[in-house]
Amino acid sequence: MELGGGFAATQTGDAPVGTIVDVQTVAIVERLPAYRRGLAAAFADVGFAVEELSTFDQSASDTDAVVFTIDSEEAWARLTELVTDPRVVVVALLEDATVTGYRRALRLGLAGTVSREAPTEQIVAVVCAALAGTTLLPCPIARQLAERGGVEQPLPISDNEAGWLREMADGATIATLAQAARYSERQMHRLIANLYKRIGAANRQQALVFAARYGILDA
């Protein structure tokens, strides 16, 4: 049975479900060698060519998919750089595998998201689905997202904050924003940091990605 996107499943025992027809490459970015090797073996078992990386570098973006452990704000910031490249399917391994973590990943535009503690076969399935153009979510997470309005809720920001984001997209500095709003630079830094935290952004670039996705920059 053909699944599309280069994947095939069979019920005859000829190949395991999810076996890849065309060889594709995946980079696994993970700091712990034992975990990284185990995950690499799982991907190799279904036909992937695997590159193992302890930290992200440019070679990861030359693969078909990147599986990236998210365990810090620095990792979220690095992830922002990756998702701007449409050629690469990015899947996050979340240490914070709560609905908040999934929501943040979906807002960022990731092709797939899965708990770092999930079984390796589940992680492989999420990556295979992402390469085929589908996002898999655990049922409890999907229910919570639906109950809380999914990811379609507007960003929790004021009109002034939306204006600041638009100005930043046009290249405005904190000093420029502070002067226009009649705040000190210290006050403006504090206000912008609070804004980032509220919308789940790690930095200016990620905040602008969110703003663009929600149409704020088009206003």
C-alpha positions as CSV (number, residue, x, y, z in Angstrom):
1,M,0.0,0.0,0.0
2,E,1.5,3.3,-1.1
3,L,1.4,6.1,1.6
4,G,2.8,8.9,-0.5
5,G,5.8,11.1,0.1
6,G,8.3,8.3,-0.6
7,F,6.9,5.9,2.0
8,A,5.3,2.5,1.7
9,A,3.6,0.2,4.1
10,T,2.9,-3.5,3.6
11,Q,0.7,-6.1,5.3
12,T,2.6,-9.0,3.8
13,G,5.7,-9.0,6.0
14,D,7.9,-7.9,3.1
15,A,8.9,-4.6,4.8
16,P,8.0,-2.9,8.1
17,V,5.4,-0.2,8.2
18,G,7.1,3.1,7.5
19,T,9.9,1.6,5.4
20,I,11.4,4.3,3.1
21,V,11.4,3.6,-0.7
22,D,13.9,6.3,-1.6
23,V,16.9,6.9,0.7
24,Q,16.4,10.2,2.6
25,T,18.8,11.8,5.1
26,V,18.2,12.9,8.6
27,A,20.4,14.8,11.0
28,I,20.0,14.1,14.7
29,V,21.0,17.0,16.8
30,E,21.3,15.7,20.4
31,R,23.9,16.3,23.1
32,L,23.8,12.8,24.7
33,P,25.8,10.3,22.7
34,A,23.9,7.2,23.9
35,Y,20.5,8.7,23.1
36,R,21.7,10.0,19.8
37,R,23.1,6.6,18.7
38,G,20.0,4.8,19.7
39,L,17.8,7.2,17.7
40,A,20.2,7.0,14.8
41,A,20.0,3.2,14.8
42,A,16.1,3.4,14.7
43,F,16.2,5.6,11.7
44,A,18.9,3.5,9.9
45,D,16.7,0.4,10.5
46,V,13.9,1.9,8.2
47,G,16.4,3.1,5.5
48,F,17.4,6.6,6.4
49,A,21.0,7.8,5.9
50,V,21.8,9.4,9.3
51,E,24.1,12.2,10.4
52,E,24.7,12.5,14.1
53,L,25.5,15.9,15.6
54,S,26.1,16.9,19.2
55,T,25.2,20.6,18.4
56,F,23.6,22.2,15.4
57,D,25.9,23.2,12.5
58,Q,25.3,24.2,8.9
59,S,25.6,20.6,7.7
60,A,22.3,19.8,9.3
61,S,20.5,22.0,6.9
62,D,21.8,19.9,3.9
63,T,19.7,16.9,5.0
64,D,16.0,16.1,4.2
65,A,15.0,16.3,7.9
66,V,16.5,17.6,11.1
67,V,15.6,16.1,14.5
68,F,16.5,18.7,17.1
69,T,16.4,18.4,20.9
70,I,14.8,21.5,22.5
71,D,16.0,21.8,26.1
72,S,16.8,25.5,26.5
73,E,15.9,29.0,25.2
74,E,19.1,28.9,23.2
75,A,17.8,25.8,21.4
76,W,14.5,27.5,20.7
77,A,16.5,30.4,19.2
78,R,18.6,28.1,17.0
79,L,15.4,26.4,15.9
80,T,14.1,29.7,14.6
81,E,17.1,29.8,12.2
82,L,16.3,26.4,10.9
83,V,12.6,26.9,10.2
84,T,13.3,29.8,7.9
85,D,14.8,27.3,5.4
86,P,11.8,25.7,3.5
87,R,14.0,23.0,2.1
88,V,14.4,21.3,5.5
89,V,11.8,19.4,7.4
90,V,12.4,20.2,11.1
91,V,11.1,18.0,14.0
92,A,11.5,19.0,17.6
93,L,12.2,16.6,20.4
94,L,10.7,18.4,23.4
95,E,11.9,18.1,26.9
96,D,8.9,20.3,27.8
97,A,6.4,17.9,26.3
98,T,3.4,19.8,27.6
99,V,0.7,21.5,25.6
100,T,2.6,24.8,26.1
101,G,5.6,23.2,24.4
102,Y,3.6,21.8,21.6
103,R,1.8,25.1,21.1
104,R,5.0,27.0,20.9
105,A,6.5,24.5,18.4
106,L,3.4,24.7,16.2
107,R,3.4,28.5,16.3
108,L,7.0,28.4,15.1
109,G,5.9,26.4,12.1
110,L,7.6,23.1,12.8
111,A,6.8,20.1,10.6
112,G,6.6,17.8,13.6
113,T,6.9,17.7,17.3
114,V,7.3,14.8,19.7
115,S,8.4,14.2,23.3
116,R,12.1,13.4,23.8
117,E,10.9,10.6,26.1
118,A,8.7,9.0,23.4
119,P,9.6,5.5,22.1
120,T,12.1,5.6,19.1
121,E,9.5,4.1,16.8
122,Q,7.1,7.0,17.6
123,I,9.8,9.5,16.9
124,V,10.6,7.9,13.6
125,A,6.8,7.9,12.7
126,V,6.6,11.6,13.4
127,V,9.5,12.3,11.1
128,C,8.2,10.1,8.4
129,A,4.8,11.8,8.6
130,A,6.4,15.2,8.5
131,L,8.3,14.3,5.3
132,A,5.0,13.1,3.9
133,G,3.4,16.5,4.7
134,T,1.5,15.4,7.8
135,T,1.8,16.5,11.5
136,L,1.2,13.8,14.1
137,L,0.2,14.8,17.6
138,P,-0.5,12.7,20.7
139,C,-4.2,12.5,21.4
140,P,-4.1,14.1,24.8
141,I,-2.2,17.1,23.4
142,A,-4.5,17.4,20.4
143,R,-7.5,17.4,22.8
144,Q,-6.0,20.1,25.0
145,L,-5.1,22.3,22.0
146,A,-8.7,21.9,20.8
147,E,-10.1,22.7,24.2
148,R,-7.9,25.8,24.5
149,G,-8.8,27.0,21.0
150,G,-5.9,25.3,19.2
151,V,-3.3,27.6,17.7
152,E,-5.8,30.0,16.0
153,Q,-6.1,32.3,19.0
154,P,-4.6,35.7,18.4
155,L,-1.3,36.5,20.1
156,P,-2.0,38.0,23.6
157,I,-0.6,41.4,22.8
158,S,-1.9,45.0,22.9
159,D,-2.3,47.3,20.0
160,N,0.8,49.2,21.1
161,E,2.8,46.0,21.3
162,A,1.6,45.0,17.8
163,G,2.8,48.4,16.6
164,W,6.2,47.8,18.2
165,L,6.5,44.4,16.4
166,R,5.7,46.1,13.1
167,E,8.3,48.8,13.7
168,M,10.9,46.1,14.6
169,A,10.1,44.3,11.4
170,D,11.0,47.5,9.6
171,G,14.3,47.7,11.4
172,A,13.5,49.9,14.4
173,T,15.9,49.6,17.4
174,I,14.9,49.5,21.1
175,A,16.2,53.1,21.3
176,T,13.9,54.2,18.5
177,L,10.9,52.5,20.1
178,A,11.7,54.0,23.5
179,Q,12.0,57.5,22.1
180,A,8.7,57.3,20.2
181,A,6.8,55.8,23.2
182,R,8.5,58.2,25.6
183,Y,10.0,55.5,27.7
184,S,13.6,55.0,28.8
185,E,15.6,52.4,27.0
186,R,15.7,50.3,30.2
187,Q,11.9,50.4,30.4
188,M,11.5,49.5,26.8
189,H,13.9,46.6,27.1
190,R,11.8,45.3,30.0
191,L,8.5,45.8,28.1
192,I,9.8,44.0,25.0
193,A,11.3,41.1,27.1
194,N,7.9,40.7,28.7
195,L,6.2,40.7,25.3
196,Y,8.6,38.0,24.1
197,K,7.9,35.8,27.2
198,R,4.1,36.2,26.8
199,I,4.0,35.0,23.2
200,G,6.6,32.3,23.8
201,A,9.4,33.8,21.7
202,A,13.0,33.4,22.6
203,N,14.2,36.5,20.8
204,R,13.4,39.3,18.3
205,Q,13.6,37.0,15.3
206,Q,11.2,34.4,16.7
207,A,8.8,37.1,17.8
208,L,8.7,38.5,14.3
209,V,8.1,35.0,12.9
210,F,5.1,34.6,15.2
211,A,3.8,38.1,14.3
212,A,4.1,37.4,10.6
213,R,2.3,34.0,11.0
214,Y,-0.6,35.7,12.8
215,G,-0.9,38.5,10.3
216,I,0.2,41.2,12.7
217,L,2.9,42.5,10.3
218,D,0.3,42.9,7.6
219,A,-1.9,45.3,9.5
